[in-house]
Amino acid sequence: MKRTRISLDDLCATFSSYIEEHYPTPKAFQKNLDMLLGDKRNRITPDEYMSAIEKNVVFLNDLIIEGEALLDLLVKKYDLKDADELNTLLQEMESRARGHTEERYRRIFIEGKDAKYESLRKLKRTDVKSYIGKLEFDYRYLMTFRIMLFEFFNILVSLREKYRITFGRKGAVKRIVDQIELTANYYLGNVKVEEGGNIEVEDGGKDEDTESDAGAGTGGDSRSD
């Protein structure tokens, strides 16, 4: 049976509608993240908390890099059979990222390697309070991006069971990543709607210390500690 064609615009619109329907308001979403961090902060010592958030940032950043690589593969040439195959791939991806976290953490925060994290390490040496705040900001962003990315995977696979998606010749992956990033920033309160409906991202999003090299289901605390 020939499947109906839908466009990348249709795919992104379906993603946006799904998130709006199934997720709480940005204020409630942010409160949930605050509670998540507060629970972690209250059950361990300050040094353990700092180490745990460092590891979470490393884990989530590396997971997103792998996730964006998978997205590129799915858009360009690979068609998953069903949701079960997707879940298997995502679980394997998380296992790989988690398995490398301790080694990556040691190289970045103990040995001082990986230039991408240098300004973060410098902040740690000069202002620990601001450093903790920056870690928590990065954690919130990366966790939210990871959640939205995984939701996009689920929607992509679900729609492919019914429709043939036309992505266009180029730029599709960037368009999708931009959509996920904008959605993440909206739920973190980093987006404002200006007069005329223009959207502006305020002091949020990926920065040079946690930006994935490639382009983060309803997630819980992706612990790596």
Secondary structure, DSSP 8 states (H G I E B T S, - for coil): ---EEEEHHHHHHHHHHHHHHHS--HHHHHHHHHHHHHHHHHHS-HHHHHHHHHHHHHHHHHHHHHHHHHHHHHHHT---SSHHHHHHHHHHHHHHHHHHHHHHHIIIIIS---GGGHHHHHHHHH-HHHHHHHHHHHHHHHHHHHHHHHHHHHHHHHHHTTEEEE--SS-HHHHHHHHHHHHHHHHTT-EEE-TTS-EEE-S-S--TTT--S------------
